[in-house]
Amino acid sequence: DKKLIIVLLDNRGFGCINRLQQACGGEPFNNLLPEAGGGSEGAQGRHGADDRSWGVAMSTQAMPDGLPAGAKWSKTPSLAITMSTLVEKITAPDVHPKVIEDCLQVIETEVASKKGLSGAAVKAGYKVIKAIKPGMIKEAVTKLLPEFAEALEPMYDKAGRDGDAFSKYLIGHQDEAADALLGVTDRKAHNAKNQTLKKTYDRLRGGAKTHVSAAVPNLARTLGRYA
C-alpha cells in the first residue's frame, strides 16, 4: 500500500498578488472568486482581514481628490495601500513623549562625551542655550522631531520602512543623515529672531557636521526602536 497525501490550497496568495498588481497600475489577474463569479462577501471579508493584519488599509471607494503621504492608488480606483510614515510612527500619542525623552538623553550623552577645544565650544554653547530659557532644549526637540523625521523619510524608505534596517542604514550613512538633519536646523537658525541663539548656532555650525555625524549611531538606535 502507498500513502497518498493531498494538500488543498485556496487562492488567497493569488489574491495578494492580484492586489499588488493593481496597486502598481496593472490589470487584475481575474483569479479571485468574486471576479470569477463564485465569490462571496465572506471571502472578500477574509481578504480584508488579511490586509489589516499586515497594517494595510484597503478601500473600495472612488479615488479622493488628495491622498495622504505614503499612499498609492491603482489606475482602476479600487485599492489604496497606505503605510505609516516615519513622522506618523514617532509622533503617535503613545510614543511621542518617549521618543522626546530618549532624544534628550541622546543629546545629554553626546554633549558630555565631547572633548578638546571643539568639545569645550559645544559644551559652552549648550550651556548658553539652556541658560537663556530653561526647558528650551525639550521644546526645540518636540518641535523639530517631526521635521527631522520628514528629512529622514527617504532613508526610511530605502531601508524598507523597518526599524532595525532603518537604524543600520543610518549608522552606515552617517554623513547623509547628518546633512538631512542639519538642513532642518539651518532653516530654523536662518529664520530665528533671537540673535543670541542665532550667533551661537553660527559659531558652532562650522564643526556641526562632525558632531552630528558622531551622534547619528545613538540617534539611529533610538529612532529604530520606534520606527
Rosetta blueprint (number, residue, H / E / L):
1 D L
2 K L
3 K L
4 L L
5 I L
6 I L
7 V L
8 L L
9 L L
10 D L
11 N L
12 R H
13 G H
14 F H
15 G H
16 C H
17 I H
18 N H
19 R H
20 L H
21 Q H
22 Q H
23 A H
24 C L
25 G L
26 G L
27 E L
28 P L
29 F L
30 N L
31 N L
32 L L
33 L H
34 P H
35 E H
36 A H
37 G L
38 G L
39 G L
40 S L
41 E H
42 G H
43 A H
44 Q H
45 G H
46 R H
47 H H
48 G H
49 A H
50 D H
51 D H
52 R H
53 S H
54 W L
55 G L
56 V L
57 A L
58 M L
59 S L
60 T L
61 Q L
62 A L
63 M L
64 P L
65 D L
66 G L
67 L L
68 P L
69 A L
70 G L
71 A E
72 K E
73 W E
74 S L
75 K L
76 T L
77 P L
78 S L
79 L L
80 A E
81 I E
82 T E
83 M L
84 S L
85 T L
86 L H
87 V H
88 E H
89 K H
90 I H
91 T L
92 A L
93 P L
94 D L
95 V L
96 H H
97 P H
98 K H
99 V H
100 I H
101 E H
102 D H
103 C H
104 L H
105 Q H
106 V H
107 I H
108 E H
109 T H
110 E H
111 V H
112 A H
113 S H
114 K L
115 K L
116 G H
117 L H
118 S H
119 G H
120 A H
121 A H
122 V H
123 K H
124 A H
125 G H
126 Y H
127 K H
128 V H
129 I H
130 K H
131 A H
132 I H
133 K L
134 P L
135 G L
136 M H
137 I H
138 K H
139 E H
140 A H
141 V H
142 T H
143 K H
144 L H
145 L H
146 P H
147 E H
148 F H
149 A H
150 E H
151 A H
152 L H
153 E H
154 P H
155 M H
156 Y H
157 D H
158 K H
159 A L
160 G L
161 R L
162 D L
163 G H
164 D H
165 A H
166 F H
167 S H
168 K H
169 Y H
170 L H
171 I H
172 G H
173 H L
174 Q H
175 D H
176 E H
177 A H
178 A H
179 D H
180 A H
181 L H
182 L H
183 G H
184 V H
185 T H
186 D H
187 R H
188 K H
189 A H
190 H H
191 N L
192 A L
193 K L
194 N L
195 Q H
196 T H
197 L H
198 K H
199 K H
200 T H
201 Y H
202 D H
203 R H
204 L H
205 R H
206 G L
207 G L
208 A H
209 K H
210 T H
211 H H
212 V H
213 S H
214 A H
215 A H
216 V H
217 P H
218 N H
219 L H
220 A H
221 R H
222 T H
223 L H
224 G H
225 R H
226 Y H
227 A L
